[in-house]
Amino acid sequence: MSAPWYVEAFRGDYRDVYAHRNLAAAREEVRWLAGEVLAGVDGPVLDDCCGFGRHSLALAEAGFDVFGIDLSLDLLASSGEMEGARDRLAGRLSQADMRSLPFADGSFGAVVNLFTSFGYLGDTGDAAALDEMGRVLRPGGTLVMDLMNPAAIRRGLRPSSREERDGIILEARRSLEDGGRRVVKEVHLTLASGEVRRWREEVRMYEPTELDALMGARGLTVVGRAGSFGGEPFDPEQAERQVVLARS
C-alpha cells in the first residue's frame, strides 16, 4: 500500500521545491504574529506541523517558549541546517501526527498552524486535528491558522507551471475537484542529480464560514481573520490567504 501523499511530498527535497519558504520569510511572518497576535501569550507556543522548524526558530528568536511537531522525519532532521537552530531548538522538535498530539490537555498558551498545513486528512482527519489543537490549548489560549482563501484560489488557479533553478526542474499541473472544494497538484520534480520524483497533492479548502463552524463546535471562537501576515483586512474575494485567529 502506497504512503499518503503528504508523506511522499514532504521529504528532504521539499525545501528545494519551496525554497522561498525559508527562515527569512518566517521571520517576516512572525514579526506580525509576535507583535500583535501572540503578544502577552501565557505559556508555551506549539508550532503544529512545523516542517523543518523555520517558524519555530523565528518564534524562539522573538522570545517565545516554543515546541514543534511534524510528521516528516526528513524535514525535522534538516532543522539543524538553519543558523542558531541547534542551540535554540535542541530537544524542542519531535515527530508526531497532528491527529494525536503527544501533549497533555491545556499545555500551550498558543498553537500556530502555518503555510496551509490543514486540509490534508479528509473531513474526519481534519476534524480530529482541530480537536487536538483545541485540546492542548489552555483556556483563553490563542490559535492561529494560515490557510488558502478558496475564492481567490478558484479564480486565479494556474493550470500548469514550469520552473528551472539551481539545477532542478519543477513542473506542476493544477486542477479543482470535489465541486471546487479541493485543489489538486500533480508535481514532477527533476533534481540536479537527474533523479525524478512525482507526487500528487490534494488539499481540502475551507470556506471562512466552514472554519467558523468547525471551531465553534470545539469551543473555539474566531476573533479575527486577516488577509496576510501583515494584518491586512481579509477580503473574501481578493485575499490569497486567510489567517484565522481564534480563542479557546
C-alpha atoms as a printed R data frame, in Angstrom:
    type eleno elety resid chain resno       x      y       z
1   ATOM     1    CA   MET     A     1   0.000  0.000   0.000
2   ATOM     2    CA   SER     A     2   1.454  3.375  -1.002
3   ATOM     3    CA   ALA     A     3   2.071  6.093   1.574
4   ATOM     4    CA   PRO     A     4  -0.358  9.043   1.792
5   ATOM     5    CA   TRP     A     5   0.545 11.935  -0.499
6   ATOM     6    CA   TYR     A     6   1.637 14.138   2.396
7   ATOM     7    CA   VAL     A     7   4.231 11.544   3.370
8   ATOM     8    CA   GLU     A     8   5.597 11.354  -0.181
9   ATOM     9    CA   ALA     A     9   5.577 15.123  -0.699
10  ATOM    10    CA   PHE     A    10   7.313 16.260   2.467
11  ATOM    11    CA   ARG     A    11  10.639 14.559   2.077
12  ATOM    12    CA   GLY     A    12  14.070 16.168   2.165
13  ATOM    13    CA   ASP     A    13  13.759 17.753  -1.282
14  ATOM    14    CA   TYR     A    14  10.637 19.645  -0.196
15  ATOM    15    CA   ARG     A    15  12.975 22.505   0.663
16  ATOM    16    CA   ASP     A    16  14.132 22.578  -2.975
17  ATOM    17    CA   VAL     A    17  10.543 22.795  -4.154
18  ATOM    18    CA   TYR     A    18   9.628 25.627  -1.786
19  ATOM    19    CA   ALA     A    19  12.995 27.344  -1.462
20  ATOM    20    CA   HIS     A    20  11.288 30.729  -0.917
21  ATOM    21    CA   ARG     A    21   9.668 29.378   2.240
22  ATOM    22    CA   ASN     A    22  12.779 29.960   4.262
23  ATOM    23    CA   LEU     A    23  13.846 31.379   7.613
24  ATOM    24    CA   ALA     A    24  13.931 34.949   6.296
25  ATOM    25    CA   ALA     A    25  10.285 34.690   5.202
26  ATOM    26    CA   ALA     A    26   9.339 33.093   8.521
27  ATOM    27    CA   ARG     A    27  10.944 35.962  10.433
28  ATOM    28    CA   GLU     A    28   8.841 38.452   8.471
29  ATOM    29    CA   GLU     A    29   5.660 36.498   9.184
30  ATOM    30    CA   VAL     A    30   6.479 36.049  12.855
31  ATOM    31    CA   ARG     A    31   7.154 39.786  13.249
32  ATOM    32    CA   TRP     A    32   3.426 40.499  12.938
33  ATOM    33    CA   LEU     A    33   2.394 37.429  14.923
34  ATOM    34    CA   ALA     A    34   4.758 38.217  17.771
35  ATOM    35    CA   GLY     A    35   3.952 41.900  17.892
36  ATOM    36    CA   GLU     A    36   0.186 41.845  17.626
37  ATOM    37    CA   VAL     A    37  -1.295 38.355  17.800
38  ATOM    38    CA   LEU     A    38   0.802 36.442  20.310
39  ATOM    39    CA   ALA     A    39   1.899 39.364  22.496
40  ATOM    40    CA   GLY     A    40   1.124 38.511  26.107
41  ATOM    41    CA   VAL     A    41   0.507 34.812  25.457
42  ATOM    42    CA   ASP     A    42   0.609 32.907  28.734
43  ATOM    43    CA   GLY     A    43   2.540 29.691  28.264
44  ATOM    44    CA   PRO     A    44   4.478 27.845  25.569
45  ATOM    45    CA   VAL     A    45   3.672 28.005  21.872
46  ATOM    46    CA   LEU     A    46   3.154 24.887  19.736
47  ATOM    47    CA   ASP     A    47   4.195 25.064  16.084
48  ATOM    48    CA   ASP     A    48   1.835 22.370  14.785
49  ATOM    49    CA   CYS     A    49   3.197 20.888  11.515
50  ATOM    50    CA   CYS     A    50   6.453 22.794  11.842
51  ATOM    51    CA   GLY     A    51   8.279 21.276   8.853
52  ATOM    52    CA   PHE     A    52  11.976 21.985   9.279
53  ATOM    53    CA   GLY     A    53  11.205 24.441  12.073
54  ATOM    54    CA   ARG     A    54  11.634 27.801  10.375
55  ATOM    55    CA   HIS     A    55   8.699 29.400  12.218
56  ATOM    56    CA   SER     A    56   9.709 27.628  15.428
57  ATOM    57    CA   LEU     A    57  13.145 29.217  15.226
58  ATOM    58    CA   ALA     A    58  11.736 32.642  14.390
59  ATOM    59    CA   LEU     A    59   9.359 32.392  17.358
60  ATOM    60    CA   ALA     A    60  12.213 31.351  19.636
61  ATOM    61    CA   GLU     A    61  14.254 34.314  18.416
62  ATOM    62    CA   ALA     A    62  11.278 36.537  19.288
63  ATOM    63    CA   GLY     A    63  11.400 35.261  22.855
64  ATOM    64    CA   PHE     A    64   8.709 32.578  22.876
65  ATOM    65    CA   ASP     A    65   8.983 29.220  24.623
66  ATOM    66    CA   VAL     A    66   8.280 27.166  21.507
67  ATOM    67    CA   PHE     A    67   7.897 23.490  20.656
68  ATOM    68    CA   GLY     A    68   7.241 21.985  17.228
69  ATOM    69    CA   ILE     A    69   5.884 18.746  15.803
70  ATOM    70    CA   ASP     A    70   5.834 17.366  12.278
71  ATOM    71    CA   LEU     A    71   5.218 14.008  10.632
72  ATOM    72    CA   SER     A    72   8.259 14.275   8.343
73  ATOM    73    CA   LEU     A    73  11.488 12.989   9.845
74  ATOM    74    CA   ASP     A    74  13.351 14.226   6.772
75  ATOM    75    CA   LEU     A    75  12.288 17.808   7.390
76  ATOM    76    CA   LEU     A    76  12.815 17.624  11.141
77  ATOM    77    CA   ALA     A    77  16.316 16.245  10.600
78  ATOM    78    CA   SER     A    78  17.214 19.201   8.380
79  ATOM    79    CA   SER     A    79  16.311 21.806  11.018
80  ATOM    80    CA   GLY     A    80  19.908 21.970  12.206
81  ATOM    81    CA   GLU     A    81  20.948 23.464   8.869
82  ATOM    82    CA   MET     A    82  19.477 26.800   9.974
83  ATOM    83    CA   GLU     A    83  21.908 29.052  11.787
84  ATOM    84    CA   GLY     A    84  21.154 29.093  15.507
85  ATOM    85    CA   ALA     A    85  18.681 26.205  15.364
86  ATOM    86    CA   ARG     A    86  20.901 23.688  17.160
87  ATOM    87    CA   ASP     A    87  21.040 25.928  20.217
88  ATOM    88    CA   ARG     A    88  17.542 27.380  20.267
89  ATOM    89    CA   LEU     A    89  15.580 24.297  19.161
90  ATOM    90    CA   ALA     A    90  17.560 21.478  20.796
91  ATOM    91    CA   GLY     A    91  15.070 18.958  22.174
92  ATOM    92    CA   ARG     A    92  12.095 21.052  21.058
93  ATOM    93    CA   LEU     A    93  11.135 19.469  17.726
94  ATOM    94    CA   SER     A    94   9.642 15.990  17.558
95  ATOM    95    CA   GLN     A    95   7.854 13.679  15.175
96  ATOM    96    CA   ALA     A    96   4.120 13.383  15.745
97  ATOM    97    CA   ASP     A    97   0.814 13.167  13.895
98  ATOM    98    CA   MET     A    98  -1.336 16.276  14.264
99  ATOM    99    CA   ARG     A    99  -4.330 13.994  14.917
100 ATOM   100    CA   SER     A   100  -2.678 12.666  18.081
101 ATOM   101    CA   LEU     A   101  -0.502 15.285  19.743
102 ATOM   102    CA   PRO     A   102   1.856 13.961  22.447
103 ATOM   103    CA   PHE     A   103   0.969 16.672  24.959
104 ATOM   104    CA   ALA     A   104  -1.354 16.927  27.936
105 ATOM   105    CA   ASP     A   105  -4.577 18.917  27.854
106 ATOM   106    CA   GLY     A   106  -4.030 22.642  28.198
107 ATOM   107    CA   SER     A   107  -0.261 22.509  27.683
108 ATOM   108    CA   PHE     A   108   0.036 25.596  25.464
109 ATOM   109    CA   GLY     A   109  -0.835 29.241  25.566
110 ATOM   110    CA   ALA     A   110  -0.929 29.311  21.776
111 ATOM   111    CA   VAL     A   111  -0.940 26.942  18.806
112 ATOM   112    CA   VAL     A   112   0.110 28.051  15.328
113 ATOM   113    CA   ASN     A   113  -0.603 26.033  12.175
114 ATOM   114    CA   LEU     A   114   1.012 27.790   9.220
115 ATOM   115    CA   PHE     A   115   1.578 27.592   5.439
116 ATOM   116    CA   THR     A   116  -1.551 25.562   4.606
117 ATOM   117    CA   SER     A   117  -0.806 22.667   6.945
118 ATOM   118    CA   PHE     A   118  -4.506 21.799   7.278
119 ATOM   119    CA   GLY     A   119  -6.890 20.107   4.853
120 ATOM   120    CA   TYR     A   120  -4.750 17.039   4.069
121 ATOM   121    CA   LEU     A   121  -6.532 14.340   6.032
122 ATOM   122    CA   GLY     A   122 -10.111 14.147   4.792
123 ATOM   123    CA   ASP     A   123 -13.005 15.705   6.675
124 ATOM   124    CA   THR     A   124 -12.759 13.236   9.568
125 ATOM   125    CA   GLY     A   125  -8.998 13.571   9.894
126 ATOM   126    CA   ASP     A   126  -9.107 17.351   9.638
127 ATOM   127    CA   ALA     A   127 -11.734 17.453  12.381
128 ATOM   128    CA   ALA     A   128  -9.543 15.236  14.579
129 ATOM   129    CA   ALA     A   129  -6.568 17.545  14.013
130 ATOM   130    CA   LEU     A   130  -8.641 20.563  15.022
131 ATOM   131    CA   ASP     A   131  -9.878 18.662  18.084
132 ATOM   132    CA   GLU     A   132  -6.260 18.177  19.122
133 ATOM   133    CA   MET     A   133  -5.347 21.829  18.618
134 ATOM   134    CA   GLY     A   134  -8.215 22.825  20.877
135 ATOM   135    CA   ARG     A   135  -7.401 20.133  23.441
136 ATOM   136    CA   VAL     A   136  -3.813 21.232  24.024
137 ATOM   137    CA   LEU     A   137  -4.731 24.925  24.323
138 ATOM   138    CA   ARG     A   138  -5.162 26.459  27.753
139 ATOM   139    CA   PRO     A   139  -8.458 28.234  28.475
140 ATOM   140    CA   GLY     A   140  -8.174 31.620  26.825
141 ATOM   141    CA   GLY     A   141  -5.361 30.381  24.595
142 ATOM   142    CA   THR     A   142  -4.760 31.581  21.041
143 ATOM   143    CA   LEU     A   143  -4.996 29.537  17.836
144 ATOM   144    CA   VAL     A   144  -3.557 30.862  14.563
145 ATOM   145    CA   MET     A   145  -4.262 29.030  11.301
146 ATOM   146    CA   ASP     A   146  -2.847 30.177   7.960
147 ATOM   147    CA   LEU     A   147  -4.854 28.782   5.045
148 ATOM   148    CA   MET     A   148  -5.702 29.381   1.415
149 ATOM   149    CA   ASN     A   149  -8.682 31.565   0.602
150 ATOM   150    CA   PRO     A   150 -10.851 29.303  -1.602
151 ATOM   151    CA   ALA     A   151 -12.458 32.073  -3.648
152 ATOM   152    CA   ALA     A   152  -9.109 33.554  -4.655
153 ATOM   153    CA   ILE     A   153  -7.619 30.144  -5.476
154 ATOM   154    CA   ARG     A   154 -10.569 29.189  -7.675
155 ATOM   155    CA   ARG     A   155 -10.402 32.498  -9.511
156 ATOM   156    CA   GLY     A   156  -6.648 32.588 -10.104
157 ATOM   157    CA   LEU     A   157  -5.627 28.931 -10.372
158 ATOM   158    CA   ARG     A   158  -2.728 28.409 -12.796
159 ATOM   159    CA   PRO     A   159  -3.376 25.146 -14.694
160 ATOM   160    CA   SER     A   160   0.330 24.475 -15.189
161 ATOM   161    CA   SER     A   161   3.766 25.874 -14.470
162 ATOM   162    CA   ARG     A   162   7.405 25.047 -15.149
163 ATOM   163    CA   GLU     A   163  10.365 26.438 -13.234
164 ATOM   164    CA   GLU     A   164  14.100 25.857 -13.601
165 ATOM   165    CA   ARG     A   165  16.546 26.974 -10.907
166 ATOM   166    CA   ASP     A   166  19.680 25.747  -9.189
167 ATOM   167    CA   GLY     A   167  19.810 22.688 -11.403
168 ATOM   168    CA   ILE     A   168  16.291 21.469 -10.666
169 ATOM   169    CA   ILE     A   169  13.199 21.457 -12.857
170 ATOM   170    CA   LEU     A   170   9.827 21.773 -11.155
171 ATOM   171    CA   GLU     A   171   6.698 21.123 -13.201
172 ATOM   172    CA   ALA     A   172   3.183 21.239 -11.799
173 ATOM   173    CA   ARG     A   173  -0.342 20.758 -13.096
174 ATOM   174    CA   ARG     A   174  -3.233 22.057 -11.014
175 ATOM   175    CA   SER     A   175  -6.946 21.386 -11.022
176 ATOM   176    CA   LEU     A   176 -10.030 21.648  -8.846
177 ATOM   177    CA   GLU     A   177 -12.069 18.675  -7.707
178 ATOM   178    CA   ASP     A   178 -14.964 17.925  -5.371
179 ATOM   179    CA   GLY     A   179 -17.041 20.831  -6.666
180 ATOM   180    CA   GLY     A   180 -14.168 23.261  -6.280
181 ATOM   181    CA   ARG     A   181 -13.548 22.412  -2.638
182 ATOM   182    CA   ARG     A   182 -10.295 20.556  -3.273
183 ATOM   183    CA   VAL     A   183  -7.218 21.806  -5.096
184 ATOM   184    CA   VAL     A   184  -5.053 19.096  -6.653
185 ATOM   185    CA   LYS     A   185  -1.478 19.472  -7.844
186 ATOM   186    CA   GLU     A   186   0.466 16.897  -9.830
187 ATOM   187    CA   VAL     A   187   4.154 17.561  -9.240
188 ATOM   188    CA   HIS     A   188   7.068 16.385 -11.399
189 ATOM   189    CA   LEU     A   189  10.444 17.224  -9.851
190 ATOM   190    CA   THR     A   190  13.777 16.603 -11.589
191 ATOM   191    CA   LEU     A   191  16.696 17.054  -9.216
192 ATOM   192    CA   ALA     A   192  20.164 18.223 -10.238
193 ATOM   193    CA   SER     A   193  21.324 14.612  -9.867
194 ATOM   194    CA   GLY     A   194  18.858 13.536 -12.539
195 ATOM   195    CA   GLU     A   195  16.613 11.773 -10.038
196 ATOM   196    CA   VAL     A   196  12.928 12.244 -10.786
197 ATOM   197    CA   ARG     A   197  10.162 12.328  -8.199
198 ATOM   198    CA   ARG     A   198   6.447 12.577  -8.826
199 ATOM   199    CA   TRP     A   199   3.615 13.036  -6.392
200 ATOM   200    CA   ARG     A   200   0.055 14.308  -6.173
201 ATOM   201    CA   GLU     A   201  -1.006 16.873  -3.593
202 ATOM   202    CA   GLU     A   202  -4.641 17.166  -2.522
203 ATOM   203    CA   VAL     A   203  -5.726 19.928  -0.170
204 ATOM   204    CA   ARG     A   204  -9.273 20.484   1.022
205 ATOM   205    CA   MET     A   205 -10.040 24.212   1.069
206 ATOM   206    CA   TYR     A   206 -12.274 25.539   3.809
207 ATOM   207    CA   GLU     A   207 -14.596 28.493   3.394
208 ATOM   208    CA   PRO     A   208 -14.466 31.051   6.208
209 ATOM   209    CA   THR     A   209 -17.968 30.076   7.322
210 ATOM   210    CA   GLU     A   210 -16.970 26.397   7.421
211 ATOM   211    CA   LEU     A   211 -13.958 27.114   9.606
212 ATOM   212    CA   ASP     A   212 -16.009 29.278  11.932
213 ATOM   213    CA   ALA     A   213 -18.494 26.442  12.366
214 ATOM   214    CA   LEU     A   214 -15.803 23.789  12.876
215 ATOM   215    CA   MET     A   215 -14.088 25.890  15.502
216 ATOM   216    CA   GLY     A   216 -17.301 26.864  17.233
217 ATOM   217    CA   ALA     A   217 -18.252 23.211  17.604
218 ATOM   218    CA   ARG     A   218 -14.994 22.709  19.512
219 ATOM   219    CA   GLY     A   219 -15.293 25.631  21.864
220 ATOM   220    CA   LEU     A   220 -13.011 27.847  19.771
221 ATOM   221    CA   THR     A   221 -14.204 31.362  18.990
222 ATOM   222    CA   VAL     A   222 -12.938 33.108  15.860
223 ATOM   223    CA   VAL     A   223 -11.919 36.628  16.894
224 ATOM   224    CA   GLY     A   224 -10.274 37.810  13.690
225 ATOM   225    CA   ARG     A   225  -9.290 36.964  10.133
226 ATOM   226    CA   ALA     A   226  -6.515 38.698   8.233
227 ATOM   227    CA   GLY     A   227  -5.682 38.572   4.541
228 ATOM   228    CA   SER     A   228  -1.941 38.192   5.030
229 ATOM   229    CA   PHE     A   229   0.874 38.109   7.586
230 ATOM   230    CA   GLY     A   230   0.755 41.848   7.922
231 ATOM   231    CA   GLY     A   231  -2.679 42.096   9.426
232 ATOM   232    CA   GLU     A   232  -4.309 43.413   6.245
233 ATOM   233    CA   PRO     A   233  -8.110 43.158   6.337
234 ATOM   234    CA   PHE     A   234  -9.489 39.925   4.930
235 ATOM   235    CA   ASP     A   235 -11.278 40.368   1.611
236 ATOM   236    CA   PRO     A   236 -13.222 37.141   0.940
237 ATOM   237    CA   GLU     A   237 -12.927 37.604  -2.832
238 ATOM   238    CA   GLN     A   238  -9.426 39.057  -3.216
239 ATOM   239    CA   ALA     A   239  -7.207 37.888  -0.345
240 ATOM   240    CA   GLU     A   240  -4.943 34.975  -1.280
241 ATOM   241    CA   ARG     A   241  -4.636 33.859   2.359
242 ATOM   242    CA   GLN     A   242  -6.915 33.653   5.353
243 ATOM   243    CA   VAL     A   243  -5.022 33.940   8.617
244 ATOM   244    CA   VAL     A   244  -7.593 32.894  11.186
245 ATOM   245    CA   LEU     A   245  -7.292 33.961  14.832
246 ATOM   246    CA   ALA     A   246  -9.316 32.116  17.467
247 ATOM   247    CA   ARG     A   247  -9.524 31.811  21.259
248 ATOM   248    CA   SER     A   248 -10.251 28.748  23.325
